[in-house]
Amino acid sequence: MAKVTVTDHPLIQHKLTIMRDKNTGSKDFRELLTEITMLMGYEVTRDIQLTDIEIETPVVKTTAKVLEGKKLGIVPILRAGLGMVDGLVNLVPAAKVGHLGLYRDPETLKPVEYYCKLPKDIEEREMILVDPMLATGGSAVAAIDVLKANGATNIKLVNLVAAPEGIAEVQKYHNDVDIYVASIDEKLNDHGYIVPGLGDAGDRLFGTK
Ligand code: URA
């Protein structure tokens, strides 16, 4: 079974509470999402491989660790996923960023791809798929399908808030994908919103309604 990591550091919990508050405006919401994603990135990147290099400090020659250079790719699910890109790119500036747009077909209710631009060497990269809200899991499953169809074999999913239903759905179809979340909330309501959640993440990020 794929691993689910809840990155519930006190700073993350504090910032997430402010994001949940309906009185928090878009500017603060955006900045907090970037800050939380950066803090989550500390855990998400914990298993990046290191290698030894020789350096010379002002005192002595020594061997020290640097990142081995295995490449990362970050893919936000449009549009709310865009709010999680900067936090990760700040940590790993060499990461390539793909974009994946999905909408829900009003009749079948299934996610349909409308935009897809991915790094071309996706099979050599560790791919980090980001979307603030993991609700039903339908978009996440479809997005992982797209990444795998394009050659990705090493994928992590990073969400801010997840419903238990969404986690179960991803685990059902993509048992090889580890999931990182800041909170597992109570449930989905009848309109597909996470409870207690934070409302529509895209609208709150971009000030739309
Ligand atoms: N998408 C959101 O933006 N919020 C939810 O609560 C569920 C899905």
Residues whose N, C-alpha, C, O or C-beta is under 5 A from the ligand:
A	BS01	URA	M133 A135 G192 Y193 I194 G197 G199 D200 A201 G202
